[in-house]
Amino acid sequence: MIQLTEIAAKKVQQQLSNRGHGLGIMVGVRTTGCSGLAYKLEYVDTPHTDQITYESNGVTIFVNPKDLPYIDGMTMDWRRQGLNEGFDFINNKEKDRCGCGESFRV
């Protein structure tokens, strides 16, 4: 299961509203960076039948089955640190992150 904190859910809902359409977000991973994997987020306008869906704080989350072993149990939060703000991925399966924080290893 993937969960969104209340503030992260509000941010996703705001972004979907600004877009004017969308059913939710797809959360997954891609191969990249020095540690091997990076999180990816995409808007979902038309779901695929093989995607797993979750609902968290009013947001529908779509996950491709191949990505689930890397992110199952993860929580997404929204954080502001100084001038930077964005989604924070809290994943107990992470073994470490690269120095720049863009990629991780499980």
C-alpha positions as CSV (number, residue, x, y, z in Angstrom):
1,M,0.0,0.0,0.0
2,I,1.1,3.5,-0.8
3,Q,0.0,6.3,1.5
4,L,-0.1,10.1,1.2
5,T,0.1,12.4,4.2
6,E,-2.8,14.9,4.4
7,I,-0.6,17.8,3.1
8,A,0.7,15.7,0.2
9,A,-2.8,14.7,-0.8
10,K,-3.9,18.3,-0.8
11,K,-0.9,19.2,-3.0
12,V,-1.8,16.4,-5.5
13,Q,-5.5,17.5,-5.5
14,Q,-4.4,21.1,-6.1
15,Q,-2.2,20.0,-9.0
16,L,-5.0,17.9,-10.5
17,S,-7.4,20.8,-10.2
18,N,-4.9,23.2,-11.8
19,R,-4.6,20.7,-14.7
20,G,-8.3,20.6,-15.1
21,H,-8.5,16.8,-15.4
22,G,-7.0,13.6,-14.1
23,L,-8.1,10.6,-12.1
24,G,-5.0,10.5,-9.8
25,I,-1.3,9.9,-9.8
26,M,0.9,7.0,-10.8
27,V,3.7,6.3,-8.5
28,G,6.6,4.1,-9.6
29,V,10.4,3.8,-10.0
30,R,12.7,4.0,-12.9
31,T,16.3,2.9,-13.4
32,T,18.7,5.9,-13.2
33,G,21.3,7.7,-11.1
34,C,24.3,6.5,-9.2
35,S,22.3,4.3,-6.8
36,G,20.1,2.6,-9.4
37,L,16.5,3.7,-8.9
38,A,14.5,6.9,-8.8
39,Y,10.9,7.7,-7.9
40,K,8.6,8.8,-10.7
41,L,5.2,10.5,-10.6
42,E,2.8,10.9,-13.4
43,Y,-0.8,12.1,-13.8
44,V,-3.3,9.4,-14.7
45,D,-6.0,10.3,-17.2
46,T,-6.8,6.8,-18.4
47,P,-5.9,3.9,-16.1
48,H,-4.4,0.6,-17.4
49,T,-6.3,-2.5,-16.4
50,D,-3.2,-4.1,-14.9
51,Q,-2.4,-1.2,-12.5
52,I,-3.0,-1.7,-8.8
53,T,-5.0,1.2,-7.2
54,Y,-5.0,2.6,-3.7
55,E,-6.9,5.5,-2.2
56,S,-5.2,7.7,0.4
57,N,-6.7,10.9,1.8
58,G,-9.0,11.3,-1.2
59,V,-6.4,10.7,-3.9
60,T,-6.3,7.7,-6.1
61,I,-2.8,6.2,-6.5
62,F,-2.0,3.9,-9.4
63,V,1.0,1.5,-9.3
64,N,2.4,-0.8,-11.9
65,P,2.8,-4.3,-10.4
66,K,6.5,-4.5,-11.4
67,D,7.2,-1.4,-9.3
68,L,5.3,-2.5,-6.2
69,P,8.1,-4.6,-4.6
70,Y,10.3,-1.4,-4.4
71,I,7.6,1.0,-3.0
72,D,5.0,-1.1,-1.1
73,G,4.5,0.4,2.3
74,M,5.9,3.8,1.2
75,T,4.5,7.2,2.4
76,M,4.6,10.3,0.4
77,D,4.9,13.6,2.2
78,W,5.2,17.3,1.1
79,R,8.1,19.2,2.6
80,R,9.4,22.7,2.4
81,Q,13.1,23.2,3.3
82,G,14.3,26.8,2.9
83,L,13.4,27.8,-0.7
84,N,12.9,24.2,-1.9
85,E,9.7,22.3,-1.7
86,G,8.5,19.0,-3.1
87,F,7.4,15.5,-2.4
88,D,9.4,13.5,0.1
89,F,9.4,9.7,-0.3
90,I,9.6,7.8,3.0
91,N,10.4,4.3,2.1
92,N,11.6,1.7,4.7
93,K,12.9,-0.5,1.9
94,E,15.6,2.0,0.9
95,K,19.0,0.8,1.9
96,D,20.7,4.2,0.9
97,R,20.4,7.2,-1.3
98,C,23.0,8.8,-3.5
99,G,24.7,12.0,-2.3
100,C,22.5,14.3,-4.4
101,G,19.3,12.5,-3.2
102,E,18.0,11.8,-6.7
103,S,18.3,8.0,-6.6
104,F,18.2,5.1,-4.1
105,R,19.0,1.5,-3.6
106,V,16.8,-1.3,-2.1
